[in-house]
């Protein structure tokens, strides 16, 4: 749990030295869009401020959230954004 917290904080703060210490030289990163990078590219992108979730190829789709009554399973309310 502590390791995951350190990882998340390092990514949010773009702390490349911390992530460099956390991952092996053989590290491979796979983004949500399927882009694969090695440790060098991963850290370079981090240092450059490149965030795959904010790239021009970002996928934008409507999201639907259902508020469901647990015991009955009945959908109480639906939000779409």
Secondary structure by P-SEA (a helix, b strand, c coil): caaaaaaaaaaaacaaaaaaaaccccbbbbccccccccaaaaaaaaaacccccccccbbbbbbbbbbcccccccccccccc
